[in-house]
Amino acid sequence: MGNLLDSKPQIWRLAADLGLPSSPTPSRRIRDMAVKRIRQIAKQFECANLNALLKAAAADVDTVFEEIHSDDDLDRIQCQYVQKGEKAFANLQDELRGETDFAITIRRVKRDLWDRQFVSVIDCRGSKKYRSYFTKWHELAHLLTLTPQMRLVFRRTHSDAANQDPEEKMMDVIAAAVGFLPDFLDSSMADISFDGIGRIREVSCPDASLQAATIGIVKALPVPCILVEAKLALRKHESLIGHQLGLGIAEAVPVPVLRAVNVTVNDAAKDLGIRLHKNWRVPAKSVIARIFLEGGSAKANEDLSNWTASGGSRLEACPVIVEARKSWESAQALIVPQIQHVDR
């Protein structure tokens, strides 16, 4: 997190509107503010797990979740609130029509004293259900950072346009931090593994999808860890060539190779100076490459120095344990450094 968001004026303005001290890393200030408040909520409500924390946080920011699991649910919720005078719900079907429209939070204008001020409608239809846990925290992130300068009539999230918005990306950062708060994760397992992460998920956040939980738990672990998703992919400039081929203005045909298309390096690893960049080619002798071809799962002792960039630069030597498993058209891998210090 940090550099890219910290260069955006929207993030600087949000930090200022929240009354946060000036900092070269306003995104971290905003995230830390939200985490501090969530920890206060957890203490106040004596939350036993992350699911309980989610409910407590919703109550604290004065919103109620309405889940849509079918088109009938959508019609029912829309009619229910429109009949109560909430005109903003009249367009609910349009707001949640797209495959990437996951949620909307609406401020109520016609409510009784006992009603909550906001309604967060979460679309759980089809494949969207696998993101519902994270989506709820995303909506709460908006309310945790709500300021008088950002009076919220409704907030549409995760649409294609929204994903280009630095503020929406900031909400994802907050959601990842509080939705998998380390305080509620049993990270005492001796060996970091996919099975161990699965057990943490079952105990701490069973409503989270496996993918979201794996990413969130890796980020929250107090020990250095890297999560990699590897697929056949092209380098950026090769993708451009592929586009030119389609236009008939290029001759060479680029060949995709196995690359780390998604990389999550947790803070504990970053603090040791460990890095691994997105889209780097997976070493041919890595267990990740073997599992991608053969399927199944396996562990191996390797070294980060085997990873090289397209320009030839190589990572610093660092012994690691790599656990890889095949997942559809990709291979997932946990890379766990086995040293306590890496020179920057």
Secondary structure as UniProt FT lines:
FT   HELIX           3..6
FT   HELIX           9..17
FT   TURN            18..19
FT   HELIX           26..45
FT   HELIX           50..60
FT   TURN            61..62
FT   STRAND          63..68
FT   HELIX           71..82
FT   TURN            83..85
FT   HELIX           87..91
FT   HELIX           92..95
FT   TURN            99..100
FT   STRAND          103..107
FT   TURN            113..114
FT   STRAND          118..123
FT   HELIX           126..131
FT   HELIX           132..144
FT   HELIX           148..150
FT   STRAND          154..157
FT   TURN            160..161
FT   HELIX           162..164
FT   HELIX           166..179
FT   HELIX           182..184
FT   HELIX           194..204
FT   TURN            206..207
FT   HELIX           210..220
FT   STRAND          226..233
FT   HELIX           236..247
FT   STRAND          257..265
FT   HELIX           267..271
FT   TURN            272..273
FT   TURN            278..279
FT   TURN            284..285
FT   HELIX           287..294
FT   STRAND          297..303
FT   HELIX           304..306
FT   TURN            310..311
FT   STRAND          319..327
FT   TURN            328..329
FT   STRAND          330..337
//
